[in-house]
Amino acid sequence: MWLVGMACLGVGLTATLTLPLLWRLFAWMGEQAGVSALVWQAGFLVFFIAPALVVSVVLLARGTHVKSHTQGSGQW
């Protein structure tokens, strides 16, 4: 559990450090592309949340597969 805690601390620290930089990058790209603030902010939100959603789906699918496989039901 110590390693998991340190990994969470590392992820939180890097997210805290990179979040303002990414926000400025998306604002700059939005200005250069000439899109409204709502569009680039929605893009930032998707970019920021997408990795967590992908990992959640993968872990959910993996957990479902392992659970059904270990129960010996014969179904995948």
C-alpha positions in Angstrom: 0.0 0.0 0.0 3.0 2.3 0.5 3.9 2.1 -3.1 0.3 2.8 -4.2 0.2 5.9 -1.9 3.5 7.1 -3.3 2.2 6.6 -6.9 -1.0 8.6 -6.0 1.1 11.3 -4.5 3.3 11.4 -7.7 0.3 11.6 -9.9 -1.3 14.3 -7.9 1.9 16.4 -7.8 2.5 16.1 -11.6 -1.1 16.9 -12.3 -0.9 20.0 -10.1 2.2 21.2 -11.9 1.0 20.5 -15.4 -2.6 21.7 -15.1 -1.9 25.4 -15.4 0.5 24.8 -18.3 -2.1 22.7 -20.2 -4.8 25.3 -19.5 -2.6 28.1 -21.0 -1.7 25.8 -24.0 -5.4 25.1 -24.7 -6.2 28.8 -24.4 -3.4 29.7 -26.8 -4.5 27.1 -29.3 -8.1 28.3 -29.0 -7.0 31.9 -29.7 -4.9 30.8 -32.7 -7.7 28.6 -34.1 -10.3 31.4 -33.5 -12.7 29.2 -31.5 -14.8 30.4 -28.6 -13.7 29.9 -25.1 -16.4 27.3 -24.5 -15.0 25.1 -27.3 -11.4 25.1 -26.1 -12.5 24.6 -22.5 -14.6 21.6 -23.5 -11.6 20.2 -25.4 -9.4 20.7 -22.3 -11.9 18.9 -20.2 -12.1 15.9 -22.5 -8.3 15.8 -22.8 -7.9 15.9 -19.0 -10.6 13.3 -18.2 -10.2 10.9 -21.1 -7.2 9.0 -19.7 -9.1 8.3 -16.4 -12.1 7.1 -18.4 -10.1 4.8 -20.6 -8.3 3.3 -17.6 -11.6 2.8 -15.8 -13.1 1.0 -18.7 -10.1 -1.2 -19.1 -10.0 -2.1 -15.4 -13.7 -2.7 -15.4 -13.5 -5.0 -18.4 -10.5 -6.8 -16.9 -12.3 -7.2 -13.5 -15.4 -8.6 -15.2 -13.3 -11.0 -17.2 -11.3 -12.2 -14.3 -14.4 -12.6 -12.1 -16.3 -14.6 -14.7 -13.3 -16.7 -15.5 -12.5 -17.6 -11.9 -16.0 -18.6 -11.1 -15.7 -21.5 -13.5 -18.9 -20.7 -15.4 -17.3 -21.6 -18.7 -18.3 -18.3 -20.2 -15.9 -15.5 -21.1 
